[in-house]
């Protein structure tokens, strides 16, 4: 995995990222130590600079780290992910099938 360099002095290891959230042309990066970092890069640019295999785009606004998924369930035809920190995310209708295809291969411990 490649380290995500936001500035010369600020770097984040991808395995420390819980999820990414889009806010217009900014991206909020939530990490395992419960900190929140904002970058002036779009979600697509941040996602392109880290390893795609460990991250799952579930909607236009959210990308989650599959290493931190604790529970996945389907409720009323909506795919919901619960992360290890307790946060819940619902996959968009358009991305549900792709998300289901990707999570088939994830083994949970």
GIGI-V242202 format. One record per backbone hydrogen bond with DSSP energy under -0.5 kcal/mol. CO is the residue of the C=O (numbers start at 0). NH is the residue of the N-H. Records with the same first field share a line. If there is no record, write none. Layout:
BEGIN
CO=NH + NH
END
This chain:
BEGIN
2=4
3=5 + 11
8=10
9=5 + 6
11=3
12=15
13=16
15=31
17=64
18=29
19=62
20=27
22=25
25=22
26=38
27=20 + 29
28=36
29=17 + 18
30=33
34=30
36=28
38=26
41=45
42=46
43=47
44=48
45=48
46=49
50=53
51=54
53=65 + 66
55=57 + 63
57=91
60=21
61=57 + 58
62=19
63=55 + 65
64=67
65=68
67=83
70=81
72=74 + 79
74=77
77=74 + 79
78=90
79=72
80=88
81=69 + 70
82=85
86=82
88=80 + 90
91=94 + 95
92=95
94=98
95=99
96=100
97=101
98=102
99=103
101=104
102=105
105=107
END
